[in-house]
Amino acid sequence: MRVSRTPGRQNPHWRRPRLPYCLRHPGRQVSCRPDDELRPVVMPGCPVGKHALNTSLLAWKRWLARARPRRLAPRLIAAVVLVGVALALLSTALQLYGDYRSELRTIDEEFAQIERTTLDALANSVWSYNETQIRLTLNGLMQLRDVAHVEVKANSERFEAGQRVKERAIRRGFELHEPSRPALSIGTLTVEASLDGVYRRLLDRGLVILAAESAKAFLIALVILVLVNRWITRHLETMAGYTREMSLDRLGREPLRLQRTGRRGDELDQVAAALNDMSRELGRELARRTAADAERERLFAAYEHNRWLLQAIIDNTPAAIFVRDHESRFLLVNRSYREFFTGGVDVVGKTLEEVFPHDQAESYLLADQRTLRADSYVQTEVEVTNAQGLRAYMAQRFPLKRSDGEMFAVGCVATDITERKASEERIRYLAQYDVLTGLPNRTVFRDRVSQAIAQAQRSGAQVAVMFLDLDHFKNVNDSLGHETGDELLKSAAQRLRNCLRAGDTAARLGGDEFVICLPTLSEAQHAISIAEKVLDALRQPFSLDGNELHVRGSLGISLYPGDGIDADSLMRAADAAMYHAKEKGRDSFRFFTAELNQAAQRRLEVANRLYEALQRGEFVMHYQPKIELSTGRIFGAEALIRWPQPGGGFIGPNEFIRVAEETGLIAPLGEWILRESCAEAARWHARGHEGVTVAVNLSPQQLLRPGFPEMAQRVLAETGLPPQSLELEITEGVLMAKTAENASALDSLAAMGIGLAIDDFGTGYSSLAYLQRFPINVLKIDRSFTDGLGSDAGDTAIVTAIIAMAHSLRLHVVAEGVETAEQALFLKSHGCEAAQGYHFSKAIAPDQFIKLLDSGLPMRIAPLIPAPAEAGSVK
Ligand SMILES: Nc1nc2c(ncn2[C@@H]2O[C@H](COP(=O)(O)O[C@H]3[C@@H](O)[C@H](n4cnc5c(=O)[nH]c(N)nc54)O[C@@H]3COP(=O)(O)O)[C@@H](O)[C@H]2O)c(=O)[nH]1
């Protein structure tokens, strides 16, 4: 880049300020902007006449500026010549003046000489009146250089020579004295010297001097010019050319070199050195600035990139982001903010009041101010209706500070928490309500009962707590499926609600268990009427999925303060009363009593002792023989668990299996039962009773647990029992629940060779479909049907039908609960392959069972061994 000769137009660094000026007041500057052009302006209050004059002066100045010689040498010559001529004139004038004075002195000396040499002779000539001599003397005087006229006056005589001079003459008169008497004047001599000659000589000499001086001055000027040109001007031109040619890329690189010999160190060298210094410094400065510019450009590019990146990030972040200054003016917003809060409109530069309705703007402003006052994060929740509907946002404001610590704005990141809030609401709901029925759950119910108790304590009223369980709900679930079961629970819950007043609470504890709280009960009779109302409501048929279901309920009632003084004790009491109602024939209600309290306490005690009993190995297995009816041979046994109690007797499985299921202990307990039964059967085999099978009852929860088939396989491997010698008894309900998982587990078990029997067949759905679908080998007729054989036509018909159906499906049939020889004979005559029951043997201890096997005797229709003491009696 070259340095411009008119830098103001091209290069801002070299720009010469061009100030506007007033045409009327050219010397006066007026205020201007940096980019103002030189332009005439008229200042107010300037007389028009002066204005015109100033315009002319300006024009002249410009003309002179243009006409002024550009080169230094001619100007120098002119100056030297002018000065030389002036000096020559002065010197000539001085010389001429000296000559003039000298001429005058010469004239004076001539007059003195006349006085000395001529006056006495002339006085004698006059005294003697020697006219010729007088005339000769006068002519002689006329020979003097400047004498122009001489005149002698004596008495009346007058003698003269030359011409009288009227002006520019010096006249001198001399007295002529009588030679003998010097005091006596005899006449006068007047001599006139003309100055014309003097002047002429002076002029000639002046011209000569002037010419000589002028020539001298010219020569001197010429010499000066040559020298100045040689010593100065050409170097100045070199400097000018160097400066003109100076460009940004040559700065500091090519130093100025003058064509001079030797080291002088004079002003020119100093100027050249200064120029080189300047060029070098400028070069360095340029390099520094270029580097700075490059760095600035790099930084700016980086800044632009970062800004773009930041904007891209904040625009693509799902959170809404804004920055507002002290005056609530938006400095920055991202795309999400525009979408969520301003309907897509860009609001940067606008204030809150310009964007939002007054109330909204006011609340946002208050939040901003709170953030600035607090000087820390401030979190608020905002609800906004936008294109996505009503959304909730969590706005986290934070103060923004400058490097000096001064707060200048509020930043905010607002995240959409609509889903989270909905989830929280849902979690809160789930924590308090039963999803299926919408009724409060146990936690809320306990709370309501506690509140009711607190209120009753003040008012002296009673509080009733009811525990309701749907009778045989399990059967509905098992036979019609869970969906229908769920629908039934929902409908039952609705009916419960309909039976209650405002202020009463109905809740679902889980499964088919409901609880009701009646606060401020004035008398127990009111609880009875509600209980009857509830049971009556349940008695009305339920129409679900095209089925008409008849459901009953069992209901227990406890009262505050008589049956308990807190929510838990009242609920336990109502639960016990409900069990009592079930035991007493269902579809009824019972109040809690002291005896029930004992039973409930016992259930609690069982639950508490169960784990320790398992750890200590307190359980034992008993085995009930299974008889082949055609031969009377014992071909297997059903393993039945017993819990012996100190002092004799057992706690029956009916009492603790359900507790084990409720507490989750059924898993380890079930595994122990399987291992113990398989080990025992392996012992039978070891004693030579190969082929004798053992049937183990499976709780529904056991089969549904993942890994059950693997566990069974492990147990068989550990005990050495062939899989074909193991039969697992499952209920119909197990097959109905979670069909896919069951099918997989049952298939695995069957694939191993384990036999599968359906226990209590006939009490559930009795579906042929699942018998075909699952790998079942055996049907066990429930003892409730066996019980009516021969006496109850219905039971007899059912049993014969089951036997026929099982055979058609190529299944073996085992009749349970055979207590009489008639029942055994009937079953045998109708093709039932096997039976078990008290008629043959109760469940007996392992050693007894081995003895029975070892005896090798076939079972007969009549019992072979006397019935032992009641093994299942409950302690
Ligand atoms: N998951 C497991 N359940 C088990 C296990 N052991 C037993 N049980 C289940 O407990 C219920 C009660 O069993 P229990 O008190 O042992 O009663 C069994 C027999 O004693 C009884 N029985 C047998 N024959 C007769 C009879 O002729 N008359 C009569 N009144 N009762 C008789 O029946 C019960 C066996 O029933 P079932 O299982 O249906 O074959 C009971 O439901 C057991 O299943 C266990 O180890 N695991």
The ligand as an SDF file (V2000), in Angstrom:
LIG
                    3D

 47 52  0  0  0  0  0  0  0  0999 V2000
  -47.9890  -74.3270   49.2130 N   0  0  0  0  0  0  0  0  0  0  0  0
  -48.1680  -75.2900   50.0600 C   0  0  0  0  0  0  0  0  0  0  0  0
  -49.3910  -75.5100   50.5680 N   0  0  0  0  0  0  0  0  0  0  0  0
  -49.5170  -76.4780   51.4260 C   0  0  0  0  0  0  0  0  0  0  0  0
  -48.4370  -77.2550   51.8360 C   0  0  0  0  0  0  0  0  0  0  0  0
  -48.9000  -78.1310   52.7340 N   0  0  0  0  0  0  0  0  0  0  0  0
  -50.1840  -77.9110   52.8360 C   0  0  0  0  0  0  0  0  0  0  0  0
  -50.5630  -76.9170   52.0650 N   0  0  0  0  0  0  0  0  0  0  0  0
  -51.8680  -76.3900   51.8480 C   0  0  0  0  0  0  0  0  0  0  0  0
  -52.4340  -76.0510   53.0510 O   0  0  0  0  0  0  0  0  0  0  0  0
  -53.8040  -76.3520   53.0020 C   0  0  0  0  0  0  0  0  0  0  0  0
  -54.1380  -77.1520   54.2090 C   0  0  0  0  0  0  0  0  0  0  0  0
  -53.4100  -78.3200   54.2160 O   0  0  0  0  0  0  0  0  0  0  0  0
  -53.5190  -79.3790   55.3270 P   0  0  0  0  0  0  0  0  0  0  0  0
  -53.9550  -78.7570   56.5570 O   0  0  0  0  0  0  0  0  0  0  0  0
  -52.2790  -80.0950   55.2870 O   0  0  0  0  0  0  0  0  0  0  0  0
  -54.6790  -80.2180   54.8100 O   0  0  0  0  0  0  0  0  0  0  0  0
  -54.4320  -81.1660   53.7800 C   0  0  0  0  0  0  0  0  0  0  0  0
  -54.8720  -82.5410   54.2180 C   0  0  0  0  0  0  0  0  0  0  0  0
  -54.5710  -82.7900   55.5390 O   0  0  0  0  0  0  0  0  0  0  0  0
  -56.3540  -82.4430   54.0160 C   0  0  0  0  0  0  0  0  0  0  0  0
  -56.9530  -83.7700   53.7980 N   0  0  0  0  0  0  0  0  0  0  0  0
  -56.4370  -84.8460   53.1400 C   0  0  0  0  0  0  0  0  0  0  0  0
  -57.3420  -85.8660   53.1050 N   0  0  0  0  0  0  0  0  0  0  0  0
  -58.4330  -85.4650   53.7320 C   0  0  0  0  0  0  0  0  0  0  0  0
  -59.6830  -85.9980   53.9820 C   0  0  0  0  0  0  0  0  0  0  0  0
  -59.9840  -87.1780   53.6620 O   0  0  0  0  0  0  0  0  0  0  0  0
  -60.5830  -85.2650   54.6850 N   0  0  0  0  0  0  0  0  0  0  0  0
  -60.2990  -83.9530   55.0770 C   0  0  0  0  0  0  0  0  0  0  0  0
  -61.2030  -83.2550   55.7190 N   0  0  0  0  0  0  0  0  0  0  0  0
  -59.1170  -83.4440   54.8310 N   0  0  0  0  0  0  0  0  0  0  0  0
  -58.2090  -84.1200   54.1650 C   0  0  0  0  0  0  0  0  0  0  0  0
  -56.5030  -81.7160   52.8200 O   0  0  0  0  0  0  0  0  0  0  0  0
  -55.3810  -80.8450   52.6470 C   0  0  0  0  0  0  0  0  0  0  0  0
  -54.7480  -81.1370   51.3270 C   0  0  0  0  0  0  0  0  0  0  0  0
  -55.4800  -80.4710   50.4090 O   0  0  0  0  0  0  0  0  0  0  0  0
  -54.9400  -80.3240   48.9330 P   0  0  0  0  0  0  0  0  0  0  0  0
  -53.6630  -79.4830   48.9920 O   0  0  0  0  0  0  0  0  0  0  0  0
  -55.9820  -79.6190   48.2530 O   0  0  0  0  0  0  0  0  0  0  0  0
  -54.6420  -81.6760   48.4750 O   0  0  0  0  0  0  0  0  0  0  0  0
  -54.0980  -77.0560   51.7190 C   0  0  0  0  0  0  0  0  0  0  0  0
  -54.7090  -76.2500   50.8350 O   0  0  0  0  0  0  0  0  0  0  0  0
  -52.7620  -77.4460   51.2550 C   0  0  0  0  0  0  0  0  0  0  0  0
  -52.6880  -77.4300   49.8620 O   0  0  0  0  0  0  0  0  0  0  0  0
  -47.1880  -77.0360   51.3020 C   0  0  0  0  0  0  0  0  0  0  0  0
  -46.2090  -77.7200   51.6010 O   0  0  0  0  0  0  0  0  0  0  0  0
  -47.0670  -76.0600   50.4040 N   0  0  0  0  0  0  0  0  0  0  0  0
  1  2  1  0
  2  3  2  0
  2 47  1  0
  3  4  1  0
  4  5  2  0
  4  8  1  0
  5  6  1  0
  5 45  1  0
  6  7  2  0
  7  8  1  0
  8  9  1  0
  9 10  1  0
  9 43  1  0
 10 11  1  0
 11 12  1  0
 11 41  1  0
 12 13  1  0
 13 14  1  0
 14 15  2  0
 14 16  1  0
 14 17  1  0
 17 18  1  0
 18 19  1  0
 18 34  1  0
 19 20  1  0
 19 21  1  0
 21 22  1  0
 21 33  1  0
 22 23  1  0
 22 32  1  0
 23 24  2  0
 24 25  1  0
 25 26  1  0
 25 32  2  0
 26 27  2  0
 26 28  1  0
 28 29  1  0
 29 30  1  0
 29 31  2  0
 31 32  1  0
 33 34  1  0
 34 35  1  0
 35 36  1  0
 36 37  1  0
 37 38  2  0
 37 39  1  0
 37 40  1  0
 41 42  1  0
 41 43  1  0
 43 44  1  0
 45 46  2  0
 45 47  1  0
M  END
$$$$
